[in-house]
Amino acid sequence: QVQLVESGGGLVQPGGSLRLSCAASGSIFRSYVMGWYRQTLGKQREMVATITPAGSTNYGTSAEGRFTISRDSAKNTVYLQMDSLKPEDTAVYYCNAKIAAAGYNYWGQGTQVTVSS
């Protein structure tokens, strides 16, 4: 069982920045694809960014060029640096750990990000 705990959400003005953190229960980055997803009320959860065990990154269209996913293996923590935030980035952001072939898929509890003036 993998446990994920997000932090770093909050209220920020348009154009501002936030860094989200996701602390994992153990050294899982060598096996799991780690990702950040977001969801707003009434909409499906969408992929924001992922990072593979090899370090390859992938971004959703809305995040490309503004957000950066990274990880610190020594701290078992994945980050999402969000810059140039827009009101439409307002959502609950979830951390995910997945090994699709094995059917392993874990979620954190989510952290609220609100972009508003």
C-alpha positions as CSV (number, residue, x, y, z in Angstrom):
1,Q,0.0,0.0,0.0
2,V,1.4,3.4,-1.1
3,Q,0.4,6.5,0.9
4,L,0.6,9.9,-0.7
5,V,0.2,13.2,1.1
6,E,-0.1,16.5,-0.8
7,S,0.7,19.9,0.5
8,G,1.3,23.4,-0.7
9,G,-2.1,24.4,-2.1
10,G,-3.8,27.7,-1.3
11,L,-5.0,31.0,-2.7
12,V,-2.8,32.9,-5.2
13,Q,-3.4,35.8,-7.5
14,P,-3.4,35.5,-11.2
15,G,0.1,35.4,-12.6
16,G,1.5,34.1,-9.3
17,S,3.2,30.9,-8.4
18,L,2.7,27.9,-6.1
19,R,4.7,24.7,-5.5
20,L,2.8,21.6,-4.6
21,S,4.5,18.7,-2.8
22,C,3.6,15.1,-2.6
23,A,5.3,12.9,0.0
24,A,5.3,9.2,-0.7
25,S,5.5,6.4,1.9
26,G,8.7,4.9,0.8
27,S,11.1,4.7,-2.1
28,I,8.7,4.1,-5.0
29,F,10.1,6.4,-7.7
30,R,12.1,3.6,-9.3
31,S,9.0,1.6,-10.0
32,Y,6.0,4.0,-10.1
33,V,5.0,6.6,-12.6
34,M,4.2,9.7,-10.5
35,G,1.8,12.2,-11.6
36,W,-0.3,15.3,-10.8
37,Y,-3.9,15.5,-11.8
38,R,-6.6,18.0,-11.1
39,Q,-10.4,18.1,-10.9
40,T,-13.0,20.8,-10.7
41,L,-16.7,20.3,-9.7
42,G,-18.6,18.5,-12.4
43,K,-15.6,17.7,-14.6
44,Q,-13.5,14.7,-15.1
45,R,-10.1,14.5,-13.5
46,E,-7.4,15.6,-16.0
47,M,-3.7,14.8,-16.2
48,V,-1.5,17.8,-15.4
49,A,2.0,16.2,-15.4
50,T,3.7,12.9,-15.0
51,I,7.2,11.6,-14.5
52,T,8.4,8.1,-15.2
53,P,11.0,6.1,-13.2
54,A,13.5,7.0,-15.9
55,G,12.8,10.7,-15.4
56,S,10.8,11.3,-18.6
57,T,8.1,14.0,-18.2
58,N,4.8,14.6,-19.9
59,Y,2.5,17.5,-19.5
60,G,-1.1,18.2,-20.2
61,T,-2.0,20.9,-22.7
62,S,-3.0,23.3,-20.0
63,A,0.2,22.9,-18.1
64,E,2.7,22.9,-21.0
65,G,5.2,25.8,-20.6
66,R,3.9,26.9,-17.2
67,F,4.2,23.9,-14.8
68,T,7.2,21.8,-14.0
69,I,7.1,18.3,-12.4
70,S,10.2,17.1,-10.5
71,R,11.2,14.7,-7.8
72,D,13.6,14.3,-4.9
73,S,14.3,10.6,-4.4
74,A,16.1,11.3,-1.1
75,K,13.0,12.8,0.3
76,N,10.5,10.5,-1.5
77,T,8.8,13.7,-2.7
78,V,7.4,14.8,-6.0
79,Y,6.8,18.5,-6.7
80,L,4.7,20.5,-9.1
81,Q,6.0,24.0,-9.7
82,M,3.2,26.1,-11.1
83,D,4.0,29.5,-12.6
84,S,1.9,32.1,-14.4
85,L,-1.2,30.8,-12.8
86,K,-4.6,31.5,-14.3
87,P,-8.1,31.5,-12.7
88,E,-8.9,28.4,-14.8
89,D,-6.1,26.6,-12.9
90,T,-8.4,26.6,-9.9
91,A,-9.0,23.0,-8.9
92,V,-8.3,20.3,-6.4
93,Y,-4.9,18.8,-7.3
94,Y,-4.2,15.1,-6.7
95,C,-0.9,13.2,-6.5
96,N,-0.9,9.8,-8.2
97,A,1.4,6.8,-8.1
98,K,0.8,4.1,-10.8
99,I,2.1,0.9,-12.2
100,A,-0.4,0.4,-14.9
101,A,0.7,-3.1,-16.0
102,A,0.4,-4.4,-12.4
103,G,-2.8,-2.6,-11.7
104,Y,-1.4,-0.4,-8.9
105,N,-3.0,3.0,-8.8
106,Y,-2.8,5.2,-5.7
107,W,-4.1,8.7,-5.0
108,G,-3.5,11.3,-2.4
109,Q,-6.3,13.2,-0.6
110,G,-5.9,16.3,-2.8
111,T,-5.0,19.9,-2.1
112,Q,-7.1,22.9,-3.2
113,V,-5.5,25.5,-5.4
114,T,-7.5,28.7,-5.9
115,V,-6.4,31.4,-8.4
116,S,-8.3,34.6,-7.8
117,S,-7.8,38.3,-7.3
